[in-house]
Amino acid sequence: MGEREHRRAFSPAPLGGITLRNRVIKAATYEGMCPEGIPSPALTKHHRDLADGGVGMTTVAYCAVSPDGRTFANQMHMHDALVPHLAKLTASVHAGGAAVSLQLGHCGAFSRNRELPRRRSLGPSFALNAFGLMEGLPFAHAMSEADIATTVDDFAAAARGAVASGFDAVELHLGHGYLLSQFLCPAVNRRRDRYGGSLENRLRFPLAVLRRVREEVGSRFPILAKTNLRDGFRGGLELEDAVGVAQALEADGIDAIVLSGGFTSRTPFYLFRGEAPLAQMIEVEKSRPQRLALRLFGPHIIRSHPFQEMFFLEEARAVRGAVKAPLALIGGIVSRANIEQAMADGFDFVVMGRALINDPRLVGRIARGETERSACVPCNQCVAEMDRPGGVRCVRNPG
């Protein structure tokens, strides 16, 4: 490892029909900067700062594909009135020299949104919705085939909105326990029809989304997918199926796969690793019932996992050995050495989250040799900050 891997990381790189100025992508980390579901100037500044700081591409999170795809009412969802606001953001990022992607997702069963039609969330199977329990949404109901078909169309319409807004790519959220991840998860998807059971059946809905979005955006517009290597709990998706998911996405023409992990409703800090900021999450929670729920159930769900650099590397190597599609490594990438290791192991991109919340200029500083590593400490208090009025920030380096 060394200079060759460094040059590869910080040289232009193809992604679908576009070229990124380097191979470092800012992860889709929920920003909390869309009051009443509308992107704020703070959201534009957040991503412009990342562009000025040197990332190849930044990712805006989380855009629901429909009103009922929101986890809570303040989340952004794609609709015509949103396009002018997002167009300002994409223009600003482009002026900073970076590309910009929009993460498209649907919360499925995992919702506390009181504005849901029929006052119930929908997922692969009937289940307790612990996240919505204190908000009067105690159960999630099984989607019908008509619901699935409608949601496939919603993903396509949202992708069309992303193109109209000037985004360079979209990231389909197949991970972290959101709707498409719920269908992939054996413990959550207990259906007995053609959408449940075998991996082939559990993939049917996510692949239908990919194909329909591809029809909408064309062959050259980049489509990424965020997938899980492991869900992180007994009965969840494991590495063997994760390899199968990647192979299926490759066969259907995905442009890159972001290899992640964790299930927000069950193992939320399997993704973040490090400290679990439960006290701070309780402090910022606006809903009194939700504060009570966090006090009662939080210690059983908001659990810490030991942090180590490049914590998904070993599992991701198994996927790298099974597919030729471009792969993006995420998880504990905090230094020049980590980036170079990813390049040496054959990954096409690296995806950074907390390290860039700590310092949006980090990529440029590493590229120029001004620093070797991030100052980020995995305290994870930035997760709680997402729910404060100003949105996500590093409490140790508020900038």
PyMOL commands that set and color helices and strands:
alter all, ss='L'
color gray80, all
select helices_A, chain A and resi 3-9+35-37+41-52+67-69+80-95+117-119+130-135+145-164+179-184+199-202+204-217+239-251+269-272+278-284+288-301+313-320+336-344+354-358+362-367+381-385
alter helices_A, ss='H'
color red, helices_A
select strands_A, chain A and resi 13-15+18-20+24-26+57-64+76-77+99-105+121-123+127-128+139-142+169-173+223-228+256-260+327-330+349-352
alter strands_A, ss='S'
color yellow, strands_A
deselect
rebuild
show_as cartoon
